[in-house]
Amino acid sequence: MRLGSKKMPESFRTTHRLIAGLLSDKQTIATGLLIGLIVWTLTRLVDGILATGTIEYQTVYSPAKLDNGMDGTKIEVTLTNLSRDTSVNGLKVVINDPSGKTTFSNNPRDTNCAFEPPAWADDAICEGHNDGMIFEMPMLVPGTFVRLAIKYMQSGAAHQPVVRIRPQPDSKLQLVEPGLQTFVARHEVALLLALLGTTLVLFGISVTANIRDKPEQKRQEKE
């Protein structure tokens, strides 16, 4: 127990000195530049997504049982408007198989469209046909998503159905898949707050370490 009690203060003292050195007068500029570079990188990543109209699309395929009891597959497409203030008007999505080897269910129970409030869902079209699915909505406001799904069966098909997304011809937006950019854009505030909190903790530990080290340095100078 005594050995452990003697080692713990020494390890804490070493950690304090390391952090204090990082935030010392000689290293403060380098540390500030590093933090500034991280913030700049996060801001650039976010601006590339939020500054313009951006639709994040994610397609998921999973085994499913059709309403008639037959085994099949479900395709689910999630569209999220990640932009800050740009609504997407006249959004249209078509799901089909150009090879014609996929039979989609035209049963309404095998087709689903879900709108996150306050997305405007009035006059939306969500129709499943044997040759595919047609989806249209008048407006997708910023920060909301829409999810559409349909079940189907395939025979001898070498690939999954194709998803095509089209807004109004005069709309300026980009289509992106989930990745680092979209993750940073979704959690921008949390990441910046975490970075700020880490900086404040490091600074506080550094100040504490300096206060504790000064009496020790004075004793060493007297000796």
C-alpha positions, 0 to 999 in steps of 0.5 A: 500500500505504501509503494502504491501511495508513493508512486501515484503522486509521482505519476500525477506530478509527471503528468502535470509537468508534461501538460504544463510544458505543453502550455508553457510560454515556449509551447503556447504558440505551437499549441494555439496553432494546433488548436486553431488548425483543428478548428479551421479543418472542422469549419472547412469540412462543415462549410463544404456541407452546410453552406450549400444545398446538400442531400445525404443519401443512404441505401440499405438492403436487408432480407424481408418477407413480403405481405404475401408470405414470400421471401424477398428483399427490402431496399430502404433509402434515407434522404437527409437535408444537411444544409443550414438554410436551403430547402430542397424543392420538388425532390423526386426519387425513382427505384427500379431495375434497368435489367428488368429482373426484379419484381417489386411489390405493388402491395401498399403494405410492402411500401413505406414512406416516413417524413420527419416533422416539420418536413412538408408531406402534403401532396407527396407521392409514394407509389410502388409498382411491379417495375419499381417505386416512384417518390415525390415530395414538394419540399424537404426543409433543412435538418430533416429527413425522409425515409422510403422503402419497398420490398421486391423479389429477384430472379437471376439478377446480378445487381441490386435495384438502382436508386436515382435522385433528382430535385428540381432542374433549377436547384443547386445541391450536391448528393453525398454518402455518409462519411467523415464530412457528414459526421462532422457536419451533424456533430459540429457543435458537440465537437467544438464544445469538446475541443473547448472543454479539453483546452480548458481542462489542459489549461486548468491542469497546467495552472495547478501543476505550475502552482504545485511545482513552484514551492518544490523549485524554491526548495531545490534552489535553497538546497 
